[in-house]
């Protein structure tokens, strides 16, 4: 099964996404430039090089590829890696990986499992940072936001002579400050409450949201299981400030061709951003 691939323009530069998503079967979003996976719902060769995997929650369609990923990294003698998992399930994720390694009869996988919670920040690399927010699903679930961390001269020093700035730096005074540019937000699995909250968590240039159901008859089902319906996105469309909206997680109750037609006809005309998707039919 080939993953879908997107190249999206951002302030940071072209951002590459690869992945696929189908509700109940697997959601996998890869950012190869950052070696970052947002959920690992399917075993996939392209998953192996990722050095950080973020798990949004404990459902199998979002973590079924985790053991494969850890095993493949060990098989190919790759550098240690990390999993960022909601604190509610992190201990069980550690036990799960330990059990997989035990079943394989080898050494423990070189994978560290870190517990994260809503409001936490994690430095992915010097210029990229992750922060986490709660979503509205029926099990503990975290969304993830990726921010570009830029370092620039302190605003109060603007206009100062270069000699003065150098003097202050040599005296040990910080002369720079950090600014964060939200590049991507991943809403994971969530009901409409996520779209009704203050918009800080979802304020990003690239917004990844699920849209599981599209027919009027499925509104109650969407609400019961903590998923988004097309009508929820239509209601939120005027408030979305992203450059790119990427949709995930369509239910098997819908054919993908049908879903694509609905999005073009009903949702796209109400958006001020570009509309994309990572829908796949997994084999």
Secondary structure, DSSP 8 states (H G I E B T S, - for coil): ---EEEEE--SSS-EEEEEEEETTTEEEEEEGGGTEEEEE-S--GGGTT-SEEE---S-HHHHTTHHHHHHHHHHTT---EEEEEEHHHHHHHHHHHHHHHHHHTS---SEEEEEE-TT-EEEEETTEEEEEEE---SS--EEEEEEEEEEEE-GGGTT--HHHHHHHHHTT---EEEEEEEEEEE--S--THHHHS-TTTT-SSEEEEE--B-SGGGHHHHHHHT--BHHHHHHHGGG---SEEEEE---TTS-HHHHHHHIIIIIGGG-SSEEEE-B----
